[in-house]
């Protein structure tokens, strides 16, 4: 559990540091002047000491990763933070705004130092929606069940309210930013709920990467390239959400040209991973024997394909990699399965029937997925349990 807590903390810190900093820097370079502050907000006082609760946001967010003991609660908290960060940065990048007023200089030397550190790391941009407010709400939702004593929950609630008020009283945000932060927290809580399946989790991360690419499209040139990457990743996320294992339209071991145009980043990343897996396991057999007449492994190269027995039947579970040319013969059968996701029963039954029918005819079956780690071994285990006396 500690390793998972540290991992989630590091991932969130990297996403925040990358997205938030880049959007802030871009707005500063562009000298953005747009403001969402309303005239009546000029009456909001500046309270220098409120920098203390304002600055506590980061330590509280980090502490929560280690306070939450339940694995599922930790995943939900982490993903909600990721989603809030990327969604807010999308607005920062495409609709930048700044706080219009110039903050007075505090008399206290310690407070001067605190505000100096704030100005050095966080320029007066990245306004709407307020991530401080969104994080406050998400912190409360995550920590309230984790804190058993009512008194400590009351202390946490009061401090988070003080932290939320500090966004206005340090002249860091406007009222519209606060409202936007609350809406953002509500949307993140609605989108990320406990009990997500592996399919939903994978879809979430592809959608998150799509959002990050959309942020890059607003900040870097050529923007069309980042927009293409964002759209491609979003299509993959939708395919996983819909459980569409055939979304890559692989036929006779090959992908159509238009699929390569749509999904080149996804397909290329699998191709590169396959090469790395081959290099990692160099010197080892590319497949193993699960049972007499049933071989299991990964996608083979042309040279490795020659190691298979003559007239071997190929059952390909990989949707992401084209089949080796030498194996696209009459004994080739394709049953696409989504990676890192349990297949449906109808898919499993069809594959088991194909394996059994080929073995009944006395043919050797080579069952493989892309990397040979999960899908092929999963199906082989089910087959052996159901067909071994």
Phi, psi and omega in degrees: 000317178302323179295321178294320179298315179295319180298313179297321179297315182296316180299314179296319180297319180294316179297315179296311183300322181286304186292308185297314184295317181296317180295320179295316181296319180296319179294323179293317179297325180277355181051053181299136180244353182299136179223144178256006180290140179263158184305321184294343182288349175295340180277351179291124184287157174259117180248101187304322184293345179291354174296335182294305175296327180298317182285348181282354183301312182299307177302322179295317179299318179291318181299324183298328179299329182264341177282327181283120184261336182279130184299315182292321178297323178295317179298316181297314179301313182297315182290326176296319177296315179302312182297316180298318181297311183291319180296317178295319181294329174302317179291318179303319185284320184266340181220065185291148178215162179226161175276128191282329188279152175267123184288133176295157178273123180295154178282327183287134183294321180296318180291326175300317178296318181297315179289330176296318177295322178297314181294330180288330185254342186216097179288165187284048177239204181046054189272302187249126356276158182286116177291332176301317181291315179300316179296322178302312181296318180290326175298316181298315180297327182277321187271335182303313178290337184276344180257112187285320186279134184297322181298316179291328175295322178295320178298315179298316181299316180296319181292320179293324175295321177295319178297318179296318179295330182295336179296330177271320189277353170261005182057046180254334182216162176258174180297322179298323178297319179297314179298319178297323178295321178294318178296318179299316179297320179295318180293319179295321179292324179289321184285327183245110182236161178296155175083022179294139177281169177300320179299315180294324179295314179296318178300320179300313184290325174294320177295323178296315177296326176297319178296320179294323176294325178292325173299314180299327180297329179280340188252334187233156176252151355282131184296329182298327180293318178291324177295320177298314179299317180298314181295320180297315180293325179293324177295322176295317178300318179294322179298317178292320179297325181270359182058040183266089183289341183261020187292343180269359172053039180286124180226135182053035175082006183228155175261140176297158181299321183291333175291319176298323178295321182281322191240026183304315180300319181292313181293320180294323179294324176292321177298318179294318178299320178299319178296320179293322178295317177301317181293320181297321183257025179301141181087352178254153178300139182285349179210163178229170181260113178280328178198171179299117180086008179228109177257144184226136178183210183252182175295135186261151170281175181298319179292320180292329181297333180288350178280347180285153178296155176299148178059027178288138177272130181260124173244109188260119179262354185276129174265343193265335184245138175292151181281147175304135186306320184294343183257005181270045183264201184288342180266015182265129177227138185241126176232090186292134175234143176291138180288147176059029183214132180295130181287165176283158183299323180296323177294316181297316180300318181297319180291316179298320178297318180295317179298314184294319181295321179291318180291326177298327178279002177087011181267148172281139180249130171254109181261120182217155171243207184284304185255348180078021182261315191238298190299312183294318180290327177297311180295320180297319179297317179295318181297316183293324178293325185268344185237005176263125181300000000 
